[in-house]
């Protein structure tokens, strides 16, 4: 599954997966200096239970590492993932 990097305006950004113009999956953040404040994760009902939210977070984490950013978990999914998976420890703000 491919995720498109999207500038939402101002300091807001996202990785999104759309099909036929319909949003199927998205993770959004606000960039404050060098910290990605992860504020929203969405996965459509027909994709739930397939690990799509983690794939979104993994793509955002890859982007953060490429740019030298840290991540702050605000969205409930990212908070839970940060607690559950040690692979994000290097990114925690």
C-alpha positions in Angstrom: 0.0 0.0 0.0 1.4 3.4 -1.0 1.1 6.5 1.1 1.2 9.9 -0.5 3.0 12.8 1.4 0.6 15.7 1.5 1.1 19.3 2.7 -2.2 20.3 4.4 -1.3 24.0 4.8 0.7 25.9 7.4 2.7 23.4 9.5 0.3 20.5 8.9 1.3 17.4 6.9 0.0 13.9 6.3 0.6 10.6 4.7 -2.6 9.5 2.9 -4.0 6.6 1.0 -6.9 7.4 -1.3 -8.8 5.3 -3.8 -11.2 6.8 -6.4 -10.9 10.1 -4.5 -12.0 8.6 -1.2 -9.8 8.8 1.9 -9.1 5.3 3.1 -6.2 5.9 5.5 -4.4 8.9 6.9 -1.9 9.9 9.6 -1.5 13.7 10.2 0.9 15.8 12.2 1.9 19.4 12.9 5.6 20.2 12.6 6.8 22.3 15.5 10.6 23.1 15.0 12.0 19.5 14.6 9.1 17.7 16.3 6.3 16.0 14.5 3.2 16.3 16.8 1.2 13.2 15.7 -2.4 14.3 16.1 -4.6 12.0 14.0 -4.8 8.5 12.5 -7.7 7.3 10.4 -8.3 3.9 8.7 -11.6 3.2 6.9 -13.7 0.4 8.2 -13.0 -1.9 5.2 -9.2 -1.7 6.0 -9.3 -2.1 9.7 -7.7 -5.1 11.3 -5.1 -5.3 8.5 -2.3 -3.4 10.3 -2.8 -0.3 8.1 -2.5 2.2 11.0 0.9 0.7 12.0 2.0 0.9 8.3 1.1 4.6 8.3 3.0 5.2 11.6 6.0 3.2 10.2 6.0 5.5 7.1 5.8 8.6 9.3 8.6 7.2 11.5 10.7 6.6 8.4 10.1 10.2 7.3 11.1 11.5 10.7 14.3 9.5 10.7 15.1 10.8 7.2 14.6 14.4 8.3 16.2 14.1 11.7 12.9 14.8 13.5 11.4 13.6 16.7 7.8 12.6 17.2 5.3 13.5 20.0 2.4 11.2 20.4 -1.0 13.0 20.8 -3.3 10.8 18.8 -4.5 7.8 20.9 -3.2 5.2 18.3 0.3 6.7 18.3 0.3 6.9 22.1 -0.6 3.2 22.3 1.9 2.2 19.6 4.7 4.1 21.4 3.9 2.2 24.6 3.6 -1.2 22.8 6.6 -1.1 20.3 10.2 -0.3 21.3 11.1 0.4 17.6 9.9 4.0 18.0 12.0 4.8 21.2 14.6 6.7 19.2 11.9 9.1 17.9 10.2 10.0 21.1 10.3 13.8 21.8 
